[in-house]
Amino acid sequence: MNNTNTVNFAISKDKEDPLECFKEEFYIGDKIYLDGNSLGLLSRRAERSLMDVFNTWKEYGIDGWLKGDHPWFFMAQELGEKLAPLVGANGNEVLVTGSTTVNIHQLVSTFYKPTATRYKILADDATFPSDIYALKSQLQLKGYDPTDSLIRIESIHGMLVEDEIIENMNDDVSLIFLPSVLYRSGQILDMKRLTEEAHKRGITIGFDLCHSIGAIPHYLNEWDVDFAVWCNYKHINGGPGAVGGLYVNQKHFGQEPGLAGWFSSRKDVQFDMKHELEVDVDAGAYEIGTPHVLSMAPLLGALEIFNEVGINQIRKKSLALTNYLIELIESELQTYHFRIASPLDESKRGAHILLEHEHAASICKALKSHRIIPDFRAPNFIRIGPVALYNSFYDIWKTVDTLKNIMEEEQYKTFENTRDIIG
Ligand SMILES: *Cc1c(COP(=O)(O)O)cnc(C)c1O
């Protein structure tokens, strides 16, 4: 009787969903938005917090740095505390500052301390290009040739094998930098195990959480991870260009930041304007210059929602959505040569599903013509990222039903199989 491929089944699942009420908080319009893993949607709360902070500029001028409900001078720390439960850290280990790429530069320039015998950085070949560009330039700045000093573990069909990463943690490795969730396949790496193994060998380890922050729970402090970075415009819904985040384990407090600026200073002495930097006592040491206040403001509202719902409920629904998506793809689309390129084991899967198909680019365009928004990843992948806070089981059903029509009626053939500039 519970035929899962019927629209009624999907609607009944939505009725049981405790997060259903949050959908109304977001500006979704008439589309089914499945790209929250690239740019999360605007919520009413994020809109309000942006306008509140904007108005403090109107009202206070320069005094906004210390006045109002969210004084600008301390906003990076205030937001760090609000993000801390999502990464499993103490409030003063987390800071909202920079962007993912700038924060990689900041923390790698701080924690990469090569010696004559231990100078290599271990990464992987499936990570996001910006991470690799940053690692290469950090190696070059310290006088190393990345062709020798950057090790990239090879992925197989977009997946990494932890045993192989561990086998490559040799005596010449100084630092490891890996993604928590791979941006294409959505595979989760076992951060706890990798951190333990790195530390057994005296290697510092950091993670890029761009595709896991706000989607899965983290216990960075308990796992003893050295440092982490992430962006806040994907699952966190902080808006285009939202200021990023970083975590530094408290055992490293008191170090000189690799990239210093006047905001790296202890806040109580910053305005003494001395030329000797007194480094801030906690993660504040990694702030560089004047914070981008208006690009942080939506996070005040966006994070309120996460702290109200809790990451465990979000993870539970996210897995229910991706499991349902996999089930429908397997039962409804089996004749159309799609390959699910994400882990089928839910404990290894982040919050999105990657689908491989030779006509992926034109299929994505056909989906968009039906107001369903996935994203395309070259050369032939469709990435579908249902978001626990604003996607429903109905959205998943409708997406697969539409895909089935697109294939059955060969609608994709009316679109060119090439990507746009973005996507
Ligand atoms: C989105 C993403 C980035 C983007 O970096 P920015 O500096 O925010 O542009 C970097 N790395 C990974 C793994 C990402 O998913």
The ligand as an SDF file (V2000), in Angstrom:
LIG
                    3D

 15 15  0  0  0  0  0  0  0  0999 V2000
   32.8430   26.5770   -2.3330 C   0  0  0  0  0  0  0  0  0  0  0  0
   34.2080   26.1150   -2.0400 C   0  0  0  0  0  0  0  0  0  0  0  0
   35.2950   26.9960   -2.0230 C   0  0  0  0  0  0  0  0  0  0  0  0
   35.1030   28.4580   -2.3820 C   0  0  0  0  0  0  0  0  0  0  0  0
   36.0840   29.2530   -1.8220 O   0  0  0  0  0  0  0  0  0  0  0  0
   35.8190   30.8440   -1.7100 P   0  0  0  0  0  0  0  0  0  0  0  0
   37.0780   31.3690   -1.2010 O   0  0  0  0  0  0  0  0  0  0  0  0
   34.6560   31.0130   -0.7680 O   0  0  0  0  0  0  0  0  0  0  0  0
   35.4640   31.3420   -3.0670 O   0  0  0  0  0  0  0  0  0  0  0  0
   36.5370   26.5030   -1.7000 C   0  0  0  0  0  0  0  0  0  0  0  0
   36.7190   25.1990   -1.4040 N   0  0  0  0  0  0  0  0  0  0  0  0
   35.6960   24.3200   -1.4180 C   0  0  0  0  0  0  0  0  0  0  0  0
   35.9360   22.8840   -1.0770 C   0  0  0  0  0  0  0  0  0  0  0  0
   34.4190   24.7480   -1.7450 C   0  0  0  0  0  0  0  0  0  0  0  0
   33.4050   23.8830   -1.7750 O   0  0  0  0  0  0  0  0  0  0  0  0
  1  2  1  0
  2  3  1  0
  2 14  2  0
  3  4  1  0
  3 10  2  0
  4  5  1  0
  5  6  1  0
  6  7  2  0
  6  8  1  0
  6  9  1  0
 10 11  1  0
 11 12  2  0
 12 13  1  0
 12 14  1  0
 14 15  1  0
M  END
$$$$
